[in-house]
Amino acid sequence: MRKMLAAVSRVLSGVAQKPASRVLVASRNFANDATFEIKKCDLHRLEEGPPVTTVLTREDGLKYYRMMQTVRRMELKADQLYKQKIIRGFCHLCDGQEACCVGLEAGINPTDHLITAYRAHGFTFTRGLSVREILAELTGRRGGCAKGKGGSMHMYAKNFYGGNGIVGAQVPLGAGIALACKYNGKDEVCLTLYGDGAANQGQIFEAYNMAALWKLPCIFICENNRYGMGTSVERAAASTDYYKRGDFIPGLRVDGMDILCVREATRFAATYCRSGKGPILMELQTYRYHGHSMSDPGVSYRTREEIQEVRSKSDPIMLLKDRMVNSNLASVEELKEIDVEVRKEIEDAAQFATADPEPPLEELGYHIYSSDPPFEVRGANQWIKFKSIS
């Protein structure tokens, strides 16, 4: 009898240990999908634009929420590691702009291509690399996605061409990738991103011209976060209608804080390019919570009240969460569980990124070229030689 009571007690205690929220979530009937109205895009040289309603499935909603929370928490962890002097050098964070990187990825295929500037951590993640590889790259460790040699600005993945440090220089490269897509006869497009601070660069207009002449499948995307370094767009540009800057290239201006707006606009733009009509230009109106880089406190040229207002009214994660909860696609408890899981993933990745060894000095010359036979590289003086291995 005593043994039976003990066995029953163990079973009951096991049930009691199971989180109540998980039992609630498992027993609740959620909707499979819901239809939402989204903001109409402003159009340039287009008769029709993306739809003003869209369907969000429960599965996609949970996936987008997890991805945006992961990017947000990863960037906040990078901020912490930088302040602890574990991350050094340049570091440009994208918290506040999560709907851009996650929404763009949701609107294209994995076989499509993407190139961006140095605010690249979010895109590196959405293109398929792990938080562990990204944080380890930021801390300059061997387990980083560029073996610890690229840092914040130079991260790469399959069909993702970085993180580029020279302002605007990635835009002609993106046009070149789009040329390769057309030359090889593949039904692929290239998303070529730049910021509002780079939008006045002459090389961008040269790339527009070539892409239009050759009808390249290139989606030029201006991430307009309202400030280029410490200067507001109104002080830097005579025209802030960045979606019209292509002139002869059609354009659309998108609410970059709404992941569903970004997804639908990207699908529209990708379909346009795949049809052989040539390039298209998108302006994503977004906002960064951090300063331009970690060396910029971000409050000398804008007020704390402005940042707080955006956080309270337009935060991309909050907007998606409210939609999902209000339409019975998810519960508050379920999303809180995701938050806990994401925090643990970030902490585990940060622990790896601080414990993993740095690359040894003899690997300094590795991977200069992708497929050349080994050759010697001179070091800081003529007597030090390193071997370059692909």
C-alpha positions as CSV (number, residue, x, y, z in Angstrom):
1,M,0.0,0.0,0.0
2,R,2.8,2.4,0.9
3,K,4.5,1.7,-2.4
4,M,1.3,2.4,-4.3
5,L,0.9,5.7,-2.5
6,A,4.5,6.6,-3.3
7,A,3.9,5.8,-7.0
8,V,0.8,7.9,-7.2
9,S,2.6,10.7,-5.4
10,R,5.4,10.7,-8.0
11,V,2.9,10.8,-10.9
12,L,1.0,13.7,-9.3
13,S,4.2,15.6,-8.5
14,G,5.3,15.1,-12.2
15,V,2.0,16.7,-13.3
16,A,2.5,19.5,-10.8
17,Q,6.0,20.2,-12.1
18,K,4.7,20.7,-15.6
19,P,4.3,24.4,-16.2
20,A,0.7,25.5,-16.0
21,S,1.0,27.7,-19.0
22,R,2.0,24.8,-21.2
23,V,-1.1,22.9,-20.1
24,L,-3.2,25.9,-20.9
25,V,-1.6,26.4,-24.3
26,A,-2.0,22.7,-25.2
27,S,-5.7,22.7,-24.3
28,R,-6.7,26.0,-26.0
29,N,-8.1,26.1,-29.5
30,F,-6.3,28.8,-31.6
31,A,-7.3,30.1,-35.0
32,N,-5.2,28.7,-37.9
33,D,-5.0,32.1,-39.6
34,A,-6.4,35.6,-39.6
35,T,-6.8,38.4,-42.1
36,F,-5.4,41.8,-41.4
37,E,-5.6,45.2,-43.0
38,I,-2.2,46.8,-43.7
39,K,-1.1,50.3,-44.6
40,K,-1.3,51.2,-48.3
41,C,2.1,51.8,-49.9
42,D,2.9,55.1,-51.6
43,L,3.6,54.4,-55.3
44,H,5.9,55.9,-57.9
45,R,5.5,55.0,-61.6
46,L,3.2,52.0,-60.6
47,E,-0.5,51.7,-61.4
48,E,-1.0,49.1,-58.7
49,G,0.9,48.2,-55.6
50,P,1.0,45.5,-52.9
51,P,-2.4,44.4,-51.4
52,V,-3.9,46.3,-48.4
53,T,-5.0,43.1,-46.7
54,T,-3.0,39.9,-46.0
55,V,-3.5,36.6,-44.3
56,L,-1.2,35.6,-41.4
57,T,-1.1,31.9,-40.3
58,R,-0.5,31.0,-36.7
59,E,2.6,29.0,-37.8
60,D,4.1,32.0,-39.6
61,G,3.1,34.4,-36.9
62,L,4.9,32.4,-34.2
63,K,8.0,32.0,-36.5
64,Y,8.2,35.8,-37.2
65,Y,7.7,36.6,-33.5
66,R,10.5,34.2,-32.5
67,M,12.9,35.6,-35.2
68,M,12.2,39.2,-34.3
69,Q,12.7,38.6,-30.6
70,T,15.9,36.7,-31.3
71,V,17.3,39.6,-33.4
72,R,16.2,42.1,-30.6
73,R,17.8,40.1,-27.8
74,M,20.9,39.3,-29.8
75,E,21.5,43.1,-30.4
76,L,20.9,43.9,-26.8
77,K,23.4,41.2,-25.8
78,A,25.9,42.7,-28.3
79,D,25.4,46.1,-26.6
80,Q,26.2,44.5,-23.3
81,L,29.3,42.7,-24.5
82,Y,30.6,45.9,-26.2
83,K,30.2,47.8,-23.0
84,Q,32.2,45.1,-21.2
85,K,34.9,45.5,-23.9
86,I,34.5,41.9,-25.0
87,I,33.4,43.2,-28.5
88,R,35.8,45.8,-29.9
89,G,35.9,48.0,-32.9
90,F,32.9,49.0,-35.0
91,C,29.5,47.8,-34.0
92,H,26.2,49.0,-35.6
93,L,23.0,47.6,-34.0
94,C,19.6,47.2,-35.6
95,D,17.2,46.9,-32.7
96,G,13.9,48.6,-33.7
97,Q,14.4,47.5,-37.4
98,E,13.5,43.8,-36.9
99,A,10.5,44.0,-39.2
100,C,12.8,44.9,-42.1
101,C,15.2,41.9,-41.9
102,V,12.5,39.3,-41.0
103,G,9.9,40.7,-43.4
104,L,12.2,40.9,-46.3
105,E,13.3,37.2,-45.8
106,A,9.6,36.2,-45.5
107,G,8.9,37.7,-49.0
108,I,11.7,36.0,-51.0
109,N,13.1,32.5,-51.5
110,P,16.3,31.1,-49.8
111,T,17.8,30.9,-53.3
112,D,17.4,34.7,-53.8
113,H,20.3,37.0,-52.9
114,L,20.9,39.8,-50.4
115,I,23.6,42.3,-49.8
116,T,23.6,45.1,-47.3
117,A,25.7,47.7,-45.4
118,Y,27.3,47.4,-42.0
119,R,24.1,47.2,-39.9
120,A,24.0,43.5,-40.8
121,H,23.6,41.3,-37.8
122,G,19.8,40.8,-38.3
123,F,20.2,39.9,-41.9
124,T,23.0,37.5,-41.1
125,F,20.6,35.7,-38.8
126,T,17.6,35.7,-41.1
127,R,19.7,34.4,-43.9
128,G,20.4,31.2,-41.9
129,L,23.3,31.7,-39.6
130,S,23.0,30.9,-35.9
131,V,23.2,33.4,-33.0
132,R,26.2,31.5,-31.7
133,E,28.1,32.1,-35.0
134,I,27.2,35.8,-35.1
135,L,28.1,36.6,-31.5
136,A,31.3,34.6,-31.8
137,E,32.2,36.7,-34.9
138,L,31.5,39.8,-33.0
139,T,33.9,38.7,-30.2
140,G,36.6,37.7,-32.8
141,R,36.5,33.9,-32.0
142,R,37.3,30.9,-34.2
143,G,33.6,29.8,-34.1
144,G,32.5,33.0,-35.7
145,C,30.9,32.9,-39.2
146,A,34.0,34.5,-40.7
147,K,36.4,32.6,-38.4
148,G,36.7,35.6,-36.1
149,K,38.3,37.8,-38.8
150,G,35.4,39.9,-40.0
151,G,33.7,41.3,-37.0
152,S,30.5,43.3,-37.0
153,M,30.8,44.7,-40.6
154,H,31.9,41.6,-42.5
155,M,29.6,38.6,-42.1
156,Y,28.6,36.2,-44.9
157,A,26.3,33.3,-45.5
158,K,24.9,31.4,-48.4
159,N,23.4,33.9,-50.9
160,F,24.3,36.7,-48.4
161,Y,27.2,38.9,-49.4
162,G,27.7,40.9,-46.2
163,G,27.9,43.5,-44.3
164,N,29.9,46.1,-46.2
165,G,31.8,48.9,-44.5
166,I,32.1,51.5,-47.3
167,V,29.0,53.7,-47.4
168,G,26.9,52.8,-50.5
169,A,29.6,50.6,-52.1
170,Q,27.5,47.5,-51.8
171,V,24.8,48.9,-54.2
172,P,26.8,48.5,-57.5
173,L,27.8,45.0,-56.1
174,G,24.2,44.2,-55.7
175,A,23.5,45.2,-59.3
176,G,26.3,42.9,-60.3
177,I,24.8,40.0,-58.4
178,A,21.5,40.7,-60.2
179,L,23.4,40.7,-63.5
180,A,24.7,37.3,-62.6
181,C,21.1,36.1,-61.9
182,K,20.0,37.3,-65.3
183,Y,23.1,36.0,-67.1
184,N,22.8,32.5,-65.6
185,G,19.1,32.4,-66.5
186,K,18.0,31.7,-63.0
187,D,14.6,32.9,-61.6
188,E,16.3,34.8,-58.8
189,V,16.4,38.3,-57.6
190,C,18.9,40.3,-55.5
191,L,17.9,42.5,-52.6
192,T,20.3,45.4,-52.5
193,L,20.1,47.4,-49.3
194,Y,21.5,50.8,-48.2
195,G,20.6,53.4,-45.6
196,D,19.2,56.9,-46.0
197,G,22.6,58.2,-45.2
198,A,24.0,56.5,-48.3
199,A,21.1,57.5,-50.5
200,N,22.9,60.6,-51.9
201,Q,25.9,58.6,-53.1
202,G,26.6,59.0,-56.8
203,Q,27.5,55.3,-57.3
204,I,23.9,54.4,-56.3
205,F,22.5,56.4,-59.2
206,E,25.0,54.9,-61.6
207,A,23.8,51.4,-60.4
208,Y,20.2,52.5,-61.0
209,N,21.0,53.5,-64.5
210,M,22.8,50.2,-65.4
211,A,20.1,48.1,-63.8
212,A,17.4,49.9,-65.7
213,L,19.2,49.7,-69.0
214,W,19.8,46.0,-68.6
215,K,16.5,45.2,-66.9
216,L,18.3,43.6,-64.0
217,P,16.2,41.7,-61.3
218,C,17.4,44.0,-58.6
219,I,15.3,45.3,-55.7
220,F,17.0,48.5,-54.5
221,I,16.0,49.0,-50.8
222,C,16.5,52.1,-48.8
223,E,16.2,51.4,-45.1
224,N,15.2,54.9,-44.0
225,N,15.7,55.0,-40.2
226,R,15.5,58.8,-40.3
227,Y,19.1,59.5,-39.3
228,G,22.3,59.0,-41.2
229,M,24.9,58.9,-38.4
230,G,24.0,62.0,-36.4
231,T,22.1,63.9,-39.1
232,S,18.3,63.8,-39.7
233,V,17.1,63.1,-43.2
234,E,15.7,66.6,-43.6
235,R,19.1,68.1,-43.0
236,A,20.9,65.7,-45.4
237,A,18.6,65.4,-48.4
238,A,16.8,68.0,-50.5
239,S,14.2,65.3,-51.2
240,T,13.3,62.7,-48.6
241,D,11.0,60.7,-51.0
242,Y,13.6,58.0,-51.3
243,Y,11.2,55.7,-53.2
244,K,11.1,58.3,-56.0
245,R,14.9,58.7,-56.2
246,G,15.2,56.1,-59.0
247,D,13.3,58.5,-61.2
248,F,12.8,56.2,-64.2
249,I,12.7,53.1,-61.9
250,P,9.3,52.4,-60.2
251,G,9.2,52.7,-56.4
252,L,7.1,52.1,-53.4
253,R,7.3,53.5,-49.8
254,V,6.5,50.9,-47.1
255,D,5.8,50.9,-43.4
256,G,9.0,49.3,-42.3
257,M,7.8,48.8,-38.7
258,D,5.0,46.4,-39.8
259,I,6.4,43.0,-40.7
260,L,3.2,42.2,-42.8
261,C,3.6,45.4,-44.8
262,V,7.3,44.6,-45.5
263,R,6.5,41.0,-46.4
264,E,3.7,41.9,-48.9
265,A,5.7,44.7,-50.5
266,T,8.7,42.4,-50.9
267,R,6.6,39.7,-52.5
268,F,5.2,42.3,-54.9
269,A,8.6,43.7,-55.8
270,A,10.1,40.2,-56.3
271,T,7.3,39.2,-58.6
272,Y,7.8,42.4,-60.5
273,C,11.5,41.7,-61.0
274,R,11.0,38.0,-61.9
275,S,8.6,39.0,-64.6
276,G,11.5,40.6,-66.6
277,K,10.4,44.2,-66.1
278,G,13.7,45.3,-64.5
279,P,14.6,46.8,-61.2
280,I,12.3,48.3,-58.6
281,L,13.0,50.6,-55.6
282,M,11.6,50.1,-52.1
283,E,11.8,52.6,-49.2
284,L,11.3,51.0,-45.8
285,Q,10.4,53.7,-43.2
286,T,11.8,52.3,-40.0
287,Y,13.7,53.5,-36.8
288,R,16.7,52.4,-34.9
289,Y,16.6,52.5,-31.1
290,H,20.4,52.6,-30.6
291,G,22.7,55.4,-32.0
292,H,24.3,55.0,-35.4
293,S,27.0,52.9,-33.8
294,M,28.2,52.0,-30.3
295,S,30.3,55.2,-30.2
296,D,27.1,57.3,-30.7
297,P,24.8,57.7,-27.6
298,G,22.0,58.5,-30.0
299,V,20.4,61.3,-27.9
300,S,22.4,64.4,-28.9
301,Y,20.5,64.9,-32.1
302,R,17.2,63.4,-31.1
303,T,15.3,63.4,-27.9
304,R,14.7,60.5,-25.5
305,E,11.0,61.3,-25.8
306,E,11.1,60.7,-29.6
307,I,12.6,57.3,-29.1
308,Q,10.2,56.4,-26.4
309,E,7.2,57.5,-28.5
310,V,8.3,55.1,-31.4
311,R,8.8,52.3,-28.9
312,S,5.3,52.8,-27.4
313,K,3.4,53.3,-30.6
314,S,5.3,51.5,-33.5
315,D,7.5,48.8,-32.1
316,P,7.5,46.0,-34.6
317,I,7.4,43.2,-32.1
318,M,4.7,44.8,-30.0
319,L,2.5,45.3,-33.2
320,L,2.8,41.6,-34.2
321,K,2.2,40.4,-30.6
322,D,-1.0,42.5,-30.3
323,R,-2.3,41.3,-33.7
324,M,-1.7,37.6,-32.8
325,V,-3.2,37.9,-29.3
326,N,-6.3,39.9,-30.4
327,S,-7.0,37.5,-33.3
328,N,-6.6,34.3,-31.2
329,L,-3.5,33.2,-33.1
330,A,-1.5,32.9,-29.9
331,S,-1.8,33.6,-26.2
332,V,0.2,36.0,-24.0
333,E,1.5,33.0,-22.1
334,E,2.7,31.2,-25.2
335,L,4.6,34.3,-26.4
336,K,6.1,34.7,-23.0
337,E,7.4,31.1,-23.2
338,I,9.1,32.0,-26.5
339,D,10.7,35.0,-24.8
340,V,12.1,32.8,-22.2
341,E,13.5,30.3,-24.7
342,V,15.0,33.1,-26.8
343,R,16.7,34.6,-23.8
344,K,18.3,31.2,-22.9
345,E,19.5,30.8,-26.5
346,I,21.1,34.2,-26.4
347,E,22.8,33.5,-23.1
348,D,24.1,30.2,-24.3
349,A,25.5,31.8,-27.4
350,A,27.1,34.6,-25.5
351,Q,28.8,32.1,-23.2
352,F,30.2,30.3,-26.2
353,A,31.3,33.6,-27.8
354,T,33.3,34.6,-24.7
355,A,34.8,31.1,-24.1
356,D,35.7,30.1,-27.6
357,P,39.4,30.7,-28.5
358,E,40.6,33.4,-30.8
359,P,42.1,32.3,-34.2
360,P,45.8,31.7,-34.0
361,L,48.2,34.1,-35.6
362,E,49.4,31.6,-38.2
363,E,45.9,31.7,-39.7
364,L,46.2,35.4,-40.5
365,G,46.7,34.8,-44.2
366,Y,44.1,32.1,-44.6
367,H,41.1,32.4,-47.0
368,I,42.5,35.4,-49.0
369,Y,41.2,33.6,-52.2
370,S,38.6,30.9,-52.4
371,S,40.3,28.3,-54.6
372,D,44.0,29.1,-55.1
373,P,46.8,26.8,-54.2
374,P,48.7,27.7,-50.9
375,F,51.1,30.7,-51.2
376,E,53.1,32.8,-48.9
377,V,52.0,36.2,-47.6
378,R,54.4,38.7,-46.1
379,G,53.5,39.8,-42.6
380,A,54.1,43.2,-40.8
381,N,57.8,43.0,-41.8
382,Q,59.6,41.1,-44.6
383,W,60.9,38.4,-42.3
384,I,57.5,37.2,-41.1
385,K,55.7,35.0,-43.6
386,F,52.3,33.5,-43.4
387,K,50.8,30.7,-45.5
388,S,47.6,31.4,-47.4
389,I,45.3,28.4,-47.5
390,S,41.9,28.5,-49.2
